[in-house]
Amino acid sequence: MTAIPRPTRYFSMHYILLRILGLGWFHHPDEGDTRNFPGWYLYYSIATQLVWVVGFVSLETIDPFIGEKDLDRFMFSLSFVITHDLTVIKLCIFYFKNDQIQEIVRTLEIDLYDYYQNNKKNQATVRITRILTASFVFFGWLTIGNTNVYGTIQDLRWKAEVAKLNDSSLIPVRTLPQPIYIPWQYQTDLAYISTFVLETVGLLWTGHIVMTIDTFIGSVILHMSSQFGILQEALLTAYDRTILKLYLNARHDSQEAVPTDDEELSRIYEHSSQDDMEAVVLARFSGEEVGLALQETFKNCFRQHQVLIRCVEKLADTYSYGFMTQLVSSMAAICVVMVQVSQDASSFKSIRLVTSLAFFFAMIIQLAIQCFTANELTLEAARVTDAVMQCKWERMPPALRRKLVLVMRRAQRPLRLTAAGFAYMNNDCFLAIMKAAYSYYAVLSQKTK
């Protein structure tokens, strides 16, 4: 049977987006380079962030508070302002803690392959992370696309209305698809088209920054969770894999080389009789030799556990304030968008309603990706205890049993990601944020009637 190839470059899609968006030239771990802003790329990064983050987001932020705004325009503008302004904190984390982020990725892609791995499971995890990324990007594009469609229809209506006016009539103001403060006149066709393009690129740029950062962090967490599942598999099969290796070593009459790949050993073991192999091993090797072989196998499992724990703790320390930013921005943005959705639904603004709903689902997915993956990480880390209980410990020497008890004690301490220590990132946190957003929406909707 052909061995499943080892997946590489887990985050290739995210790295491409990060490079284009000027957030850093994150090198793949197999490249052996950690320079995040090499050569000319530093100037490209500074220029793009000055234009699109400092410049464009500043115009977004100013708009809701300049002049008289109707409720629809104010709420829609405010939802983007909350999301993009708080994302600046995440940008700072990616700029100033890029070494820690690259170290975490290296641990997941390179270092953990020194221990037991399941390539099939790793490949499945890579596919899932890409699906999550694609779903979030889809709703982001749907939001921006519908915004432009709505703006185009509004501009066509404006032109039709202006065509009916005479020279002495007061011409209504020409509006853009996204409510953004523009400090120059854009009423003429040429200026309007240029501003329209500028706004569209700005929305796509800032929107992709939000989507890339959030899906990248969610993907990292999902890979950590998957690695704890692989660790459980390593513990459950450790005794069997050790017996199999000893059994193959005992077959002096076999001319074939002894397999070293864990997955290949597992496949051979599935088609062999366990009792027969154990009988051969116990007849060929002493109890001390078997015990030493078991200790070597489990030593790798213990080290794998420690590497994973340190990796999770590093992410928790590196991105703690990013998680806090996520909770605050999600609660505020979801609340504001709910008001917008209710306003659009009540006034039968179909195109605007599609835009609001797409943005609403994008905000929910943004929060859910990190909460659900963090919750799964905590659960998978706790299930290491169950794996130890089922690893045939009763057949092992007392010294090894005592070490297994220590692993169980450590696994019983919850391994969690926190939002700056204020809340745990899990399913309960997701529900709490949704309930709080709805409560604020209920109050705010009453005030806006």
C-alpha positions, 0 to 999 in steps of 0.5 A: 500500500502506498504511503500517504504523502506528508502535507506541507505548507499548511497555510500557503493560502494565508501566506499569499494573502498576508504578503499581498496585503503588506502584513509581512512576508511570512516564510514557510517553515521549510524555507528556513528564513524568518525575515518578515520584511525583507528588502523592498517589501518593508517599503511596500508594507509601509505604503499599503498600510498608510494608504488603506489602513491609516487613510481609508479606515480613517475616512470610514471612521470619520463618516458616521460623525460628519453631518446629518446621517439617516439611520440606515447610513449611520448603522451600515457605516458604523458596522464597518467602522467597528470591525476595521478600527478594532482590527488595527490591534490584530495588525499590531500583533502580526507586525510586532509578534511575527517571530512568535507566530512563525515559531508556532507555525514551524512547530505544527508543520516541522517540529511535530514530525519528529514524533508520531504523525497521521498524514491522512488526518493532517491532510484532512485538517488542511482541507477543512481550514481552506473550506473555512477560509473560503466560506468566510471570504465568500460572505465578505465578497458577497457583502462588498459585491452587493454594496457595489450593486446597491450603489450602482442602482442608486446612482442610476436612479440619481441620474434618471432623477437628475435628467428630469430636472430643469436647469433651475432645480436643485440637484440632489447629492450623488452618493457612493455605495459605501458611506465613507467621508470623501474630502473632495468633490466627486459629483462629476462622472470622472471624479465619481468613477475614480472615487467609486474604484478607490472605495471598492479597492479599499473595501476589498483590501481592508476586508481581506485583512480582517478575513485573512487574520481571523481565518489564519488564527482559526486554522492554527487552532484547528491544527493544534486540535488535530495534533492532540487527536493524533497524540491520542492515537499515538498513545493508544497504539504505542504498545501495539507499535512497540510489540510490532517493532520487536516482533519484526526484529525477532524475525531473523529469517525475514529478508525484508527491511524493518519498516520505520514509518508509524503508519506502515507499522500500524497497517502491518499490525492490523493484518497480524495476530496480536497474541502470536506476535506477543508470544514471539516477542516475549519468547525472544526478548526479556521483560527488561528489554520489552520495558525499555522499548516501551519506555522509548516509545512512550517517551516520544509521546510524552515529549510530543505532549509537552511540545503541544502544550508549549505551542498552545501556551505560546499562541495564548500569550501571543494572541491574547489581546487579539481574542479580546479584540475579536469578542468586543468587535463581534459583539458591537458589530453583530448588534449594529448589523442586526439593527440594520437588518431589521431596518432593511427588512421592514422597508423591503430594501431587497438589495440592501437586505442581502448586503446586510445579511451577508455581512451579518453572517460574515460577522457570525462566522468570524466569531464562530471560527475562533470560538468553536476551534478553541473549544475543540482544542480544549476538548481534544487536549482533555481527551488525552486522559482517556487515551492514557486509560486505554493504552494497555497500561496494565501490561507495562512496568510500574515505572512507566505507569507512574509516568502515565499518571503524570501525563493524565494529571497534566491533561486533566488541567484544562488547556484554554485560550483566553481573551486577555484573561477576561473570558475563555474562547469556547462555545459558551463564550460564543453564545454569551456574545450572541446573547449580549449582542441581541440584548443590546440590539433589543434596547437599541432598536427601541431607541431608534423607533 
